[in-house]
Amino acid sequence: MTAEQEPGQAPTPSAAQQQIVQQAARGLGKAGLVHAYGHVSVRLDADWFLVCASGPLELVGDR
C-alpha cells in the first residue's frame, strides 16, 4: 500500500501495467490460445491485480 492509497482501495495500475495486460491478451487471442473464459492479469501488489475485461481477448485495448 502506498502513502496516498486508502486502506481497502485498489492501487491505480500504471500505464505500463495496462499495456502489458492489453498486449498479452491480444497476442493470446490472435494466436487462438484462449477462448471464451480466458483472461490475462497482472498483480498490482500483494492484495490486488488487474484483469482484462471479459470478451474476445484479441479485441482488448483502450476503451
Phi, psi and omega per residue, in radians:
M1 nan 2.358 3.130
T2 -1.584 2.917 -3.102
A3 -1.054 -0.618 -3.100
E4 -1.523 -0.055 -3.096
Q5 -1.587 2.244 3.088
E6 -1.293 2.580 3.074
P7 -1.006 2.351 -3.140
G8 1.417 -0.053 -3.135
Q9 -1.671 2.336 3.133
A10 -1.166 2.447 3.052
P11 -1.200 2.642 3.104
T12 -1.375 2.160 3.133
P13 -1.175 2.492 3.106
S14 -1.305 2.866 3.087
A15 -1.055 -0.653 3.131
A16 -1.132 -0.732 3.113
Q17 -1.118 -0.736 3.110
Q18 -1.101 -0.722 -3.135
Q19 -1.134 -0.689 3.102
I20 -1.040 -0.826 -3.135
V21 -1.104 -0.779 -3.127
Q22 -1.097 -0.832 -3.107
Q23 -1.147 -0.732 3.131
A24 -1.133 -0.750 3.141
A25 -1.092 -0.831 3.137
R26 -1.086 -0.749 -3.138
G27 -1.092 -0.812 3.129
L28 -1.135 -0.708 3.132
G29 -1.139 -0.812 -3.126
K30 -1.157 -0.502 3.114
A31 -1.435 -0.096 -3.141
G32 1.264 0.409 -3.094
L33 -1.565 -0.151 3.089
V34 -2.325 2.748 -3.117
H35 -2.229 -2.685 -2.974
A36 -0.904 -0.630 -3.050
Y37 -1.888 0.253 3.096
G38 -1.326 2.765 3.078
H39 -2.710 2.916 3.046
V40 -2.251 2.461 3.122
S41 -2.493 2.818 3.045
V42 -2.407 2.390 -3.140
R43 -1.342 2.294 3.124
L44 -1.588 -0.625 3.047
D45 -2.844 -2.863 -3.074
A46 -1.146 -0.388 -3.047
D47 -2.002 -0.254 -2.994
W48 -2.264 2.641 3.020
F49 -2.532 2.754 3.121
L50 -1.774 2.217 -3.139
V51 -2.084 2.426 3.103
C52 -1.156 2.730 3.129
A53 -1.149 2.679 3.096
S54 -1.222 2.570 -3.117
G55 2.378 -3.136 3.137
P56 -1.061 2.112 -3.044
L57 -1.138 -0.481 3.137
E58 -1.175 -0.213 -3.138
L59 -1.798 0.013 -3.124
V60 -1.124 2.346 3.119
G61 -3.080 -2.885 3.118
D62 -1.148 2.173 3.112
R63 -2.244 nan nan
